[in-house]
């Protein structure tokens, strides 16, 4: 489904602290 792509995109658009959620 592209979960890795979403995570990488979030890391670039949002802080890592939000991605850890």
Secondary structure, DSSP 8 states (H G I E B T S, - for coil): --HHHHHHHHHHHS-HHHHT-
